[in-house]
């Protein structure tokens, strides 16, 4: 008898093992509960609209513990009642969208008022008036280059001064000399005063002289040139607002260098 009692004592689990068994049983029950919840959720998802089933399981945990055999298809009104009882306050019903028939409207064309035709105002083109103070004469074909150059330039007496001009419509100082030189056959005459004093002198076209003759070039500094006529007088285009004509010099306004054409 004593041996059997001792054997039963050895076979009975200790307190620690019993607690461990209880924990295992509770864990198994929890697992079964979760499995049953998943089965119920799947059943609701298959029989009810997806949005409705998800909302019911998320907002009311009691619906998640329904077993597969107890699965019930809840209507929208039933879900609304369950949620109201659960939270103790009315729940706003989910509005149901009703399909509406849309009518296609045909746009009505609006007549655009015609714009009046634009007419540009007619502006008369001004005709430049050239005042000639003397009758022009054809330059001589004989004589020195200087005299022929002066005679050709004098045919443009009265032409207005135009900055950058090198044609009978208007001249500046070097433009008049350049144009007259081309007219008498001097094709290598530079266009501006700086080039005349540079390229013209270095090429031998212009030779410095202390005894100028009519038609030689009279330079006032390096920015202005006219044709020598006689002592105290030159001919050319002087400045804006004037015309090609004879000019007197003296005092503080005198040529600084004379060059003859060779």
PLY file of the C-alpha trace (Angstrom):
ply
format ascii 1.0
element vertex 262
property float x
property float y
property float z
element edge 261
property int vertex1
property int vertex2
end_header
0.00 0.00 0.00
2.76 2.38 0.88
4.44 1.61 -2.41
1.28 2.45 -4.42
0.79 5.74 -2.55
4.35 6.75 -3.23
3.87 5.86 -6.93
0.76 8.07 -7.20
2.65 10.92 -5.57
5.43 10.62 -8.10
3.00 10.52 -11.05
1.07 13.64 -9.97
2.52 16.76 -11.67
4.00 19.45 -9.56
2.46 22.90 -9.09
4.75 24.46 -11.65
3.79 21.91 -14.30
0.10 22.39 -13.52
0.37 26.12 -14.05
2.17 25.49 -17.32
-0.63 23.14 -18.43
-3.25 25.76 -17.62
-1.36 28.35 -19.65
-1.20 25.96 -22.61
-4.93 25.31 -22.35
-5.67 29.04 -22.25
-3.39 29.63 -25.23
-5.12 26.87 -27.17
-8.50 28.37 -26.38
-7.31 31.77 -27.54
-6.02 30.27 -30.77
-9.33 28.54 -31.36
-11.13 31.82 -30.71
-8.96 33.65 -33.25
-9.48 30.90 -35.82
-13.22 31.03 -35.27
-13.13 34.83 -35.68
-11.26 34.51 -38.97
-13.75 31.94 -40.22
-16.63 34.20 -39.26
-14.98 37.18 -40.95
-14.49 35.15 -44.13
-18.13 34.07 -44.08
-19.33 37.66 -43.63
-17.00 38.88 -46.38
-18.37 36.32 -48.84
-22.06 36.99 -48.10
-22.07 40.76 -47.47
-20.75 43.79 -49.39
-17.00 44.22 -48.66
-17.33 47.73 -47.25
-20.18 46.73 -44.90
-18.43 43.60 -43.56
-15.17 45.39 -42.91
-16.88 48.26 -41.11
-18.85 45.86 -38.90
-15.80 43.83 -37.85
-13.64 46.90 -37.25
-16.17 48.84 -35.16
-17.83 46.00 -33.21
-15.49 43.23 -31.88
-18.51 41.15 -30.82
-19.19 40.32 -34.47
-15.69 38.89 -34.84
-16.25 35.99 -32.38
-19.18 34.50 -34.26
-18.46 30.91 -35.24
-18.89 29.62 -38.74
-22.11 27.79 -37.82
-23.60 31.00 -36.37
-22.66 33.22 -39.33
-25.46 35.59 -40.19
-25.84 38.05 -43.02
-26.41 41.43 -41.38
-28.37 44.09 -43.17
-27.38 47.73 -43.12
-30.11 48.56 -40.59
-28.98 45.76 -38.25
-25.39 46.92 -38.35
-26.58 50.48 -37.65
-28.56 49.23 -34.58
-25.64 47.18 -33.23
-23.21 50.06 -33.52
-25.69 52.44 -31.84
-26.10 50.10 -28.88
-22.35 49.48 -28.62
-21.26 53.12 -28.43
-24.35 54.45 -26.70
-24.99 57.14 -29.29
-26.64 57.29 -32.68
-24.46 56.53 -35.64
-24.95 58.45 -38.83
-26.25 56.13 -41.50
-24.03 55.54 -44.49
-25.54 57.39 -47.43
-26.28 55.27 -50.45
-25.30 56.74 -53.77
-28.04 56.68 -56.33
-27.07 56.58 -59.93
-28.34 59.57 -61.80
-28.85 59.94 -65.46
-26.66 62.66 -66.88
-27.89 64.51 -69.89
-25.34 65.68 -72.40
-25.81 69.32 -73.12
-25.04 70.57 -76.55
-23.08 73.84 -76.32
-24.86 76.71 -77.91
-22.69 78.70 -80.24
-22.64 82.39 -79.39
-22.19 84.68 -82.28
-19.07 86.83 -81.89
-19.63 90.40 -82.96
-17.58 91.30 -85.97
-14.71 93.65 -85.25
-14.41 96.73 -87.36
-11.62 96.56 -89.90
-8.57 98.53 -88.80
-7.47 101.17 -91.22
-4.00 102.56 -90.68
-3.85 106.32 -90.93
-2.11 107.56 -93.99
0.99 109.50 -93.07
2.56 111.48 -95.86
6.22 110.74 -96.45
8.23 113.89 -95.93
10.36 114.89 -98.84
13.73 116.33 -97.79
14.34 119.79 -99.09
17.88 120.46 -100.23
18.82 124.08 -100.54
21.48 124.75 -103.12
23.31 128.02 -102.78
25.00 127.79 -106.15
24.57 126.17 -109.52
26.57 122.94 -109.69
29.04 122.54 -112.49
30.65 119.38 -113.82
34.20 118.95 -112.44
37.08 119.25 -114.88
38.68 116.08 -116.20
42.15 117.57 -116.39
44.45 119.10 -113.77
45.98 117.68 -110.61
44.23 115.14 -108.39
43.79 117.79 -105.70
42.07 120.29 -108.01
39.82 117.60 -109.47
38.96 116.39 -105.97
37.93 119.90 -104.90
35.90 120.47 -108.08
34.02 117.16 -107.59
33.28 117.98 -103.96
31.94 121.44 -104.89
29.18 119.80 -106.96
27.60 118.80 -103.63
27.49 122.32 -102.22
24.26 122.79 -100.23
23.80 119.10 -99.37
22.81 118.65 -95.69
25.26 117.29 -93.17
24.31 113.71 -92.20
26.44 111.79 -89.70
27.82 108.68 -91.45
26.60 109.93 -94.85
28.68 109.26 -97.96
26.17 109.86 -100.78
24.57 112.89 -102.46
21.58 112.72 -100.06
23.82 113.67 -97.11
27.49 113.75 -96.13
29.69 113.92 -93.10
33.19 115.41 -93.35
35.12 112.26 -94.34
32.18 110.90 -96.34
32.37 113.87 -98.74
36.12 113.39 -99.30
35.66 109.62 -99.73
32.82 110.03 -102.25
34.65 112.70 -104.30
37.84 110.57 -104.38
35.92 107.58 -105.75
34.33 109.80 -108.40
37.71 110.82 -109.81
39.14 107.30 -109.70
40.94 107.15 -106.33
39.67 103.72 -105.17
41.98 103.30 -102.18
40.86 106.40 -100.24
39.99 105.33 -96.64
36.46 106.05 -95.41
37.08 107.88 -92.10
39.58 110.44 -90.84
41.42 108.05 -88.51
42.02 105.60 -91.37
43.11 108.45 -93.65
45.79 109.51 -91.15
46.75 105.88 -90.55
46.31 103.67 -93.60
46.28 106.57 -96.06
49.61 107.92 -94.83
51.30 104.53 -94.39
50.32 103.45 -97.92
51.82 106.63 -99.42
48.49 107.93 -100.73
48.67 111.02 -98.48
51.89 112.98 -98.14
52.38 115.66 -95.46
52.93 119.15 -96.92
53.65 122.57 -95.52
52.60 124.31 -98.74
49.01 123.16 -99.34
47.34 123.57 -102.72
43.60 123.78 -103.51
42.12 120.34 -103.00
44.67 119.09 -100.50
43.27 117.60 -97.29
43.15 119.88 -94.22
42.85 118.00 -90.91
41.54 119.66 -87.76
43.03 117.36 -85.13
42.25 113.72 -85.94
38.46 113.89 -86.08
37.62 116.42 -88.79
38.75 116.89 -92.39
37.93 119.36 -95.15
39.48 120.36 -98.49
41.90 123.28 -98.57
40.76 126.17 -100.81
43.06 129.03 -99.88
44.63 130.52 -96.78
41.88 130.95 -94.19
39.25 128.98 -96.15
38.25 125.30 -96.56
35.37 123.45 -98.18
33.45 120.52 -96.70
30.72 119.21 -94.39
31.33 120.86 -91.05
28.76 119.73 -88.46
25.12 118.65 -87.96
22.61 121.34 -88.85
24.74 122.81 -91.63
25.19 122.10 -95.34
28.25 121.36 -97.46
29.84 124.76 -98.14
32.91 126.98 -97.85
34.13 127.74 -94.31
36.54 130.30 -92.90
39.07 129.33 -90.24
41.31 131.29 -87.95
42.01 132.04 -84.30
41.45 128.86 -82.28
39.95 126.97 -85.24
42.75 126.23 -87.69
43.97 123.07 -89.50
46.63 121.13 -87.60
48.03 119.27 -90.66
47.85 119.35 -94.47
48.26 116.32 -96.74
48.59 116.21 -100.50
47.31 113.30 -102.62
49.94 111.44 -104.66
0 1
1 2
2 3
3 4
4 5
5 6
6 7
7 8
8 9
9 10
10 11
11 12
12 13
13 14
14 15
15 16
16 17
17 18
18 19
19 20
20 21
21 22
22 23
23 24
24 25
25 26
26 27
27 28
28 29
29 30
30 31
31 32
32 33
33 34
34 35
35 36
36 37
37 38
38 39
39 40
40 41
41 42
42 43
43 44
44 45
45 46
46 47
47 48
48 49
49 50
50 51
51 52
52 53
53 54
54 55
55 56
56 57
57 58
58 59
59 60
60 61
61 62
62 63
63 64
64 65
65 66
66 67
67 68
68 69
69 70
70 71
71 72
72 73
73 74
74 75
75 76
76 77
77 78
78 79
79 80
80 81
81 82
82 83
83 84
84 85
85 86
86 87
87 88
88 89
89 90
90 91
91 92
92 93
93 94
94 95
95 96
96 97
97 98
98 99
99 100
100 101
101 102
102 103
103 104
104 105
105 106
106 107
107 108
108 109
109 110
110 111
111 112
112 113
113 114
114 115
115 116
116 117
117 118
118 119
119 120
120 121
121 122
122 123
123 124
124 125
125 126
126 127
127 128
128 129
129 130
130 131
131 132
132 133
133 134
134 135
135 136
136 137
137 138
138 139
139 140
140 141
141 142
142 143
143 144
144 145
145 146
146 147
147 148
148 149
149 150
150 151
151 152
152 153
153 154
154 155
155 156
156 157
157 158
158 159
159 160
160 161
161 162
162 163
163 164
164 165
165 166
166 167
167 168
168 169
169 170
170 171
171 172
172 173
173 174
174 175
175 176
176 177
177 178
178 179
179 180
180 181
181 182
182 183
183 184
184 185
185 186
186 187
187 188
188 189
189 190
190 191
191 192
192 193
193 194
194 195
195 196
196 197
197 198
198 199
199 200
200 201
201 202
202 203
203 204
204 205
205 206
206 207
207 208
208 209
209 210
210 211
211 212
212 213
213 214
214 215
215 216
216 217
217 218
218 219
219 220
220 221
221 222
222 223
223 224
224 225
225 226
226 227
227 228
228 229
229 230
230 231
231 232
232 233
233 234
234 235
235 236
236 237
237 238
238 239
239 240
240 241
241 242
242 243
243 244
244 245
245 246
246 247
247 248
248 249
249 250
250 251
251 252
252 253
253 254
254 255
255 256
256 257
257 258
258 259
259 260
260 261
